């Protein structure tokens, strides 16, 4: 699959590690395989990556809710993201794609943990909905809030992914161009 994307003209591909963190893998009794799964996925992508192309390590949400609303402690979330980031970096990724975040606190933790653990560039995207006058995540995060907080957390690129079509991400892009100077990434479904 990685080779097919490069052959189709992609300049950058993502590892198949979106759910490769300890919390998500625990659902399949694979929590002890985080390092192996992530490193191997990155290595497979890098092995076939042309010299002028790139591999992004895909990092998704833990699937848990942070305290005080949920039970996941901030320190534990930080360790979950560092663990996955180190494995992907050891596998050779060039950049990280933190994707499909809905809670700003979790997105911030992921960006900070990855930057601290690896020093590599981080692209961070959240998923927005258009149910009112402006796009918001299902956790009530506005585009402006996302831009301010993820920029402060150290993100190198910010934007939107998933969602319900091009209209949502186009609206996010329009706002981001007004409130941030960072490069923007848009990945609609």
C-alpha positions as CSV (number, residue, x, y, z in Angstrom):
1,X,0.0,0.0,0.0
2,X,2.8,2.4,0.8
3,X,4.5,1.8,-2.5
4,X,1.1,2.3,-4.3
5,X,0.8,5.8,-2.8
6,X,4.3,6.8,-3.8
7,X,3.7,5.4,-7.3
8,X,0.5,7.4,-7.6
9,X,2.5,10.6,-7.0
10,X,2.3,11.2,-3.2
11,X,5.2,13.3,-1.8
12,X,4.4,12.1,1.7
13,X,2.6,9.0,3.1
14,X,1.4,8.1,6.6
15,X,2.2,5.0,8.6
16,X,-0.7,2.8,9.4
17,X,-0.4,3.5,13.1
18,X,-3.4,5.8,13.8
19,X,-4.6,3.5,16.5
20,X,-1.1,2.3,17.4
21,X,-0.9,3.7,21.0
22,X,-1.0,1.6,24.1
23,X,-4.7,2.5,24.9
24,X,-6.0,1.5,21.5
25,X,-3.8,-1.6,21.2
26,X,-4.9,-2.8,24.7
27,X,-8.4,-3.4,23.2
28,X,-6.8,-6.2,21.1
29,X,-4.5,-7.5,23.8
30,X,-1.5,-5.9,22.1
31,X,-0.5,-3.1,24.5
32,X,2.9,-4.8,25.0
33,X,3.6,-4.5,21.2
34,X,3.4,-0.7,20.8
35,X,7.1,-0.3,20.1
36,X,7.3,-3.3,17.7
37,X,4.2,-2.4,15.7
38,X,5.0,1.3,15.3
39,X,8.7,0.9,14.5
40,X,8.0,-1.9,12.0
41,X,5.3,0.2,10.2
42,X,7.6,3.2,9.9
43,X,10.5,1.0,8.8
44,X,8.4,-0.6,6.1
45,X,7.4,2.8,4.8
46,X,10.9,4.2,4.9
47,X,12.3,1.1,3.1
48,X,10.3,1.9,0.0
49,X,10.3,5.7,0.3
50,X,12.0,7.5,-2.6
51,X,14.9,9.9,-1.6
52,X,12.9,13.0,-2.3
53,X,9.7,11.9,-0.5
54,X,8.7,11.6,3.2
55,X,7.0,9.4,5.7
56,X,4.7,10.7,8.4
57,X,4.0,8.9,11.6
58,X,0.2,8.8,12.1
59,X,-0.8,9.3,15.7
60,X,-4.5,9.3,16.7
61,X,-6.4,9.9,20.0
62,X,-6.1,7.5,22.9
63,X,-9.8,6.8,22.8
64,X,-10.0,7.7,26.5
65,X,-11.3,10.9,28.1
66,X,-8.9,13.0,30.1
67,X,-9.6,13.8,33.8
68,X,-11.5,15.4,35.3
69,X,-14.3,14.4,32.8
70,X,-12.7,11.0,32.3
71,X,-10.2,8.7,34.0
72,X,-7.0,9.2,31.9
73,X,-4.5,11.2,33.8
74,X,-2.4,13.8,32.0
75,X,0.9,12.2,32.9
76,X,-0.3,8.9,31.6
77,X,-1.5,10.4,28.3
78,X,1.9,12.1,28.0
79,X,3.7,8.7,28.4
80,X,1.3,7.0,25.9
81,X,2.2,9.6,23.2
82,X,5.9,9.5,24.0
83,X,6.0,5.7,23.7
84,X,4.4,5.7,20.3
85,X,6.5,8.7,19.1
86,X,9.8,7.1,20.1
87,X,9.0,3.9,18.2
88,X,7.9,5.8,15.1
89,X,11.1,7.9,15.2
90,X,13.2,4.8,15.7
91,X,11.5,3.5,12.5
92,X,12.6,6.6,10.6
93,X,9.6,8.9,10.2
94,X,10.3,12.4,9.0
95,X,7.3,14.1,10.6
96,X,4.4,13.3,12.8
97,X,0.7,13.7,11.9
98,X,-1.4,14.1,15.1
99,X,-4.9,13.6,13.7
100,X,-8.6,13.5,14.3
101,X,-8.4,15.1,17.7
102,X,-11.5,16.6,19.3
103,X,-10.3,17.6,22.8
104,X,-7.7,20.4,22.7
105,X,-6.1,19.2,25.9
106,X,-5.3,15.8,24.3
107,X,-4.0,17.4,21.2
108,X,-1.7,19.7,23.2
109,X,-0.4,16.7,25.2
110,X,0.3,14.7,22.0
111,X,2.1,17.6,20.3
112,X,4.3,18.4,23.4
113,X,5.1,14.7,24.1
114,X,6.2,14.1,20.5
115,X,8.2,17.3,20.3
116,X,9.9,16.5,23.6
117,X,10.6,12.9,22.8
118,X,11.8,13.3,19.2
119,X,12.3,17.0,18.2
120,X,10.8,16.2,14.8
121,X,8.2,18.4,13.1
122,X,4.5,17.9,14.1
123,X,1.4,18.5,12.1
124,X,-1.7,18.6,14.3
125,X,-5.3,18.4,13.0
126,X,-8.6,18.4,14.8
127,X,-12.0,17.2,13.5
128,X,-14.7,19.9,13.2
129,X,-18.4,20.0,12.6
130,X,-20.6,22.8,11.1
131,X,-23.6,22.8,13.5
132,X,-23.6,26.5,14.2
133,X,-22.2,29.8,13.0
134,X,-18.6,28.5,13.0
135,X,-16.8,25.1,12.9
136,X,-16.4,23.5,16.3
137,X,-15.1,20.1,17.5
138,X,-17.6,17.8,19.3
139,X,-15.8,18.9,22.5
140,X,-16.6,22.6,21.7
141,X,-13.2,23.8,20.5
142,X,-13.2,26.6,18.0
143,X,-10.7,27.0,15.2
144,X,-9.2,30.1,16.8
145,X,-8.8,28.2,20.1
146,X,-7.1,25.3,18.3
147,X,-4.7,27.6,16.4
148,X,-3.7,29.5,19.6
149,X,-3.2,26.5,21.8
150,X,-1.6,24.1,19.3
151,X,0.8,26.9,18.1
152,X,1.7,27.5,21.8
153,X,2.2,23.7,22.3
154,X,4.8,23.7,19.5
155,X,2.9,22.4,16.4
156,X,4.6,23.2,13.1
157,X,1.5,22.8,10.9
158,X,-2.1,22.9,12.0
159,X,-5.4,22.2,10.3
160,X,-8.4,19.9,10.0
161,X,-9.0,16.3,9.0
162,X,-11.9,14.0,8.7
163,X,-15.2,15.7,9.3
164,X,-18.3,15.8,7.2
165,X,-17.1,16.9,3.8
166,X,-15.2,19.7,2.1
167,X,-17.5,22.5,3.4
168,X,-16.3,22.0,7.0
169,X,-12.6,21.9,6.2
170,X,-12.9,24.8,3.8
171,X,-14.5,26.9,6.6
172,X,-11.7,25.8,8.9
173,X,-9.0,26.8,6.4
174,X,-10.6,30.2,5.8
175,X,-10.5,30.9,9.6
176,X,-7.0,29.6,10.0
177,X,-5.7,31.9,7.3
178,X,-6.9,34.8,9.4
179,X,-5.8,33.7,12.8
180,X,-2.5,31.9,12.3
181,X,0.8,32.2,10.3
182,X,1.6,28.5,10.5
183,X,1.3,26.3,7.4
184,X,-2.1,24.8,7.1
185,X,-3.0,21.1,6.3
186,X,-6.5,20.1,5.2
187,X,-7.5,16.4,4.9
188,X,-11.2,16.0,4.4
189,X,-13.0,12.7,4.2
